[in-house]
Amino acid sequence: MIEQITFLMYARLLDINEARDENRQKRTGKPFQRRFKEDEQQLRWSQFRHLGSDQMLPLVRDKVFPHFRSTVASGNAFAEFMKDAQLMIQKPGLLVKAVNLIHELPLTEGDTKEMSTNTC
């Protein structure tokens, strides 16, 4: 179960960092390497966390987790960890509960360091 929480926290951190980079780009005009393409916006934490349980489970299982496997940089320990990522939570209500709990974690506070774009 800890592995599943880690994967879901990673989904949130990806979205947090994407939003930070988007805001920085708006301010500075400096481009950045996107973690989510235009047609992948529904895979972002900020999008799927609002879905009902019957919609969230298949999206996270069939789209978000495969996105993890395809976007991590190869050759590092994190990429090795993520290469077989799959959602093992089978109950839609349990996934919603986990997402809600993770959303309450203070991951945007000053103590949290931004993830390097090399790991995304």
N, C-alpha and C positions, 0 to 999 in steps of 0.2 A: 504494500500500500504506500510506503514511503516513496518508492520509485514513481508511482502515479502522481503523488502530490508534487514531486520534483518536476515532472513533465508539465503539469498544469501551471506551476510557478514559472517555468520557462516560457510558456505561452503568454503569460501576463507580462513578463519582463521584455519579451520581444515587442509586444505592443507598446509598452511604456517607452522603450527606446526608439521605436519607429515614430511615435508622437513627438518625442523630444527632437529628433532629427527633422521632422516636418516643420516644427516651430522654428528651429534654428535656420532652416532653409528659407522660411518666410521672412525672417529678420535679415539674413545676410545674403540670400540669393545663392549660397553655396550648395551645389548638388550633393547628394549622398547616395550610397548604395542601399536601395530599398530591400526590406525583408519581405514585403508583401507587394506583389504586382497589382496593377489596377483591377484585374479580374479575380484577385485573391483577398479583397478587403473583408469578405464575410468570414475569413479565417482568423481575423484579429480578435483578441480577447474582448476589446471594447464593443465588438459587434455580437459575438456569440454568447456572451454572458447574459444578455437580455432575452435570449430565446427560452421558450418553454422546454421542459424536459424531453418531450417526444421529438422535438426538432434538434435540441442540443446534442443528444447522444449520437445520432448518426453523423452529424456534421463533424463533431470532435473526433469520433472514431475513424470515419472514412475519409475525411479531408484534412483536418488540422494535424493529426499525428503523421500522416504521410508527408505533409508539408515539412514537418520537423526533419524527417529523414532526407528530404531532398534539398534542404537549405543550409545544413550545417557544413562548415568548412571541413574538408577531409584532412586526415593526417594528425589530428590532435586527439587527446583523451576524451574530450567532450563529444567530438564527432563519433568516436568509437562507442560511447555510451548511448548516443541518440540513434545510431544506425538501425537498431531494432525496436525503436519506440513504438509501442502499440497500447491502445487504451484497454485496460483490463477491467475497468469498472463497467459492469453490465446493467446496473439498475439506473434508469434515467433520473430518478429522484435523488439518488446518492451522488451522481455527477453534479447536479444542480447545487446540492448542499456543499460539496467540496469546492465548487467554483465560487459560491458565495463566501465561504470561509476564507479562501485564498484572496478574494477581492478585498477583504477587510485587513489583510496584512499590510503594514506600513512600508511597502516596497518603493515608494516614491520619496521617502524621507531622506534627509541629507546624509545619513550613514550608508545608504545603499549606493554602491558604485555602479556607474553605467556599465553595461555589458559591452565588451569590445565587438565591433562589427566583424571581427575575424571569426567570432564564434557563432555568428548568426547566419 
